[in-house]
Amino acid sequence: MNSSFSGDAPHAAPHWLRPLSLRAKAVIAFAAVALYFAAAGVVVSMERDKLTRVVEDLERLAQVEATLARVNLFASHTVLKINESYFNAEPRDIVNSVALDVESISAGLGALTGWYPHAAQMGARLDRALATARASSAPGGVIELRRAMHDLAADLDQLSREARARHESMWNGYRVTYDSVTVMAARR
């Protein structure tokens, strides 16, 4: 007989291969379930944070859309004022009647520069056209102001389309994230 054996059966399994007790299996199962819930909680929390960011972005975008709508309304109103009085009033009277509207438009464009850097250029062009029209008593100044207003209206239409497209994209992202959070929460 070989003295290297300690008296155990010759074919005894190593300690780590022996069957686990019921208590050990329960502890391992509990740890696995706890780990699953912890991981699911982290993932759901991350997705909820993503939802919160999307909602905040949607709120900011709604403010931008509201500002765009106001500026667009002022621009349309100003174009109508210029067109109505172009043949009936003196150029200086026309400019004076729309000056406050143009200044309001410029202020609104200033509020949009955070989202649309080009808005500052649009406002600067409009301010230059107003200053030129104020300095001149010729109809050409009013024509340039009207041209600037028409260009502004076209730019605002483009910005409105971009804002709507971004809104739709963000809303779709919100729905996808919301659905994934709902599915994850249901699995828990």
Secondary structure, DSSP 8 states (H G I E B T S, - for coil): --TTS-SS-TT---GGGS---HHHHHHHHHHHHHHHHHHHHHHHHHHHHHHHHHHHHHHHHHHHHHHHHHHHHHHHHHHHHHHHHTTTS-HHHHHHHHHHHHHHHHHHHHHHTTT-THHHHHHHHHHHHHHHHHH--SHHHHHHHHHHHHHHHHHHHHHHHHHHHHHHHHHHHHHHHHHHHHHHHHH-
